[in-house]
Amino acid sequence: MGRTFCPACGTQLSYQSRKWPTTIDITTCSLDAPAKFPPTHHSWVSHDIGWVKTSGTLPAFPKFRPS
């Protein structure tokens, strides 16, 4: 469990938690064609930095998206 990083540039690629062992979060912008995977929601908005603005058009969750 943990994070994976690109060995060439260090970009974070994924995250997996012991709390949710069957779920892997993938950093969309690290993909070759991120436009093919548009966001469907915003998670963990309770931890956003003050200058981060979400779209306002997608569902937003203070923590993780409910199942």
C-alpha positions as CSV (number, residue, x, y, z in Angstrom):
1,M,0.0,0.0,0.0
2,G,1.2,3.5,-0.7
3,R,2.0,5.7,-3.6
4,T,3.7,5.0,-6.9
5,F,5.9,7.5,-8.8
6,C,7.3,7.8,-12.3
7,P,10.9,6.6,-12.1
8,A,11.9,9.2,-14.8
9,C,10.4,12.4,-13.5
10,G,9.0,11.6,-10.0
11,T,5.4,12.4,-10.8
12,Q,2.9,10.6,-8.5
13,L,1.0,8.0,-10.5
14,S,-1.2,6.2,-8.0
15,Y,-2.3,5.9,-4.4
16,Q,-3.6,2.9,-2.5
17,S,-4.6,2.8,1.2
18,R,-4.8,-0.1,3.6
19,K,-8.2,1.2,4.7
20,W,-9.5,0.5,1.1
21,P,-7.3,-2.2,-0.3
22,T,-9.5,-2.9,-3.3
23,T,-9.4,0.7,-4.5
24,I,-6.5,2.4,-6.4
25,D,-6.6,6.1,-7.1
26,I,-4.9,7.0,-10.4
27,T,-3.7,10.6,-11.1
28,T,-5.6,11.4,-14.2
29,C,-3.2,14.1,-15.4
30,S,-0.3,11.6,-15.4
31,L,-2.0,9.7,-18.2
32,D,-1.0,10.1,-21.9
33,A,-4.5,11.2,-22.8
34,P,-6.1,12.7,-19.7
35,A,-8.9,14.3,-21.7
36,K,-10.3,10.8,-22.3
37,F,-11.0,10.6,-18.6
38,P,-12.9,13.8,-17.5
39,P,-13.6,14.2,-13.8
40,T,-17.0,13.0,-12.5
41,H,-16.7,14.6,-9.0
42,H,-14.5,16.3,-6.6
43,S,-13.3,14.4,-3.5
44,W,-11.7,15.7,-0.3
45,V,-12.7,19.3,-0.8
46,S,-12.5,19.8,2.9
47,H,-8.7,19.6,2.5
48,D,-8.5,22.0,-0.5
49,I,-6.1,24.9,-0.3
50,G,-7.9,28.3,-0.2
51,W,-7.0,29.3,-3.8
52,V,-8.2,25.9,-5.3
53,K,-11.5,26.4,-7.0
54,T,-13.6,23.4,-8.1
55,S,-15.8,23.6,-11.2
56,G,-19.0,24.1,-9.3
57,T,-20.8,21.9,-11.8
58,L,-19.7,18.5,-10.5
59,P,-20.7,16.8,-7.3
60,A,-18.3,17.6,-4.4
61,F,-17.6,15.6,-1.3
62,P,-15.9,16.8,1.9
63,K,-14.0,13.5,2.0
64,F,-14.3,10.4,-0.3
65,R,-17.2,9.8,-2.7
66,P,-19.8,7.5,-1.1
67,S,-20.1,4.0,-2.7
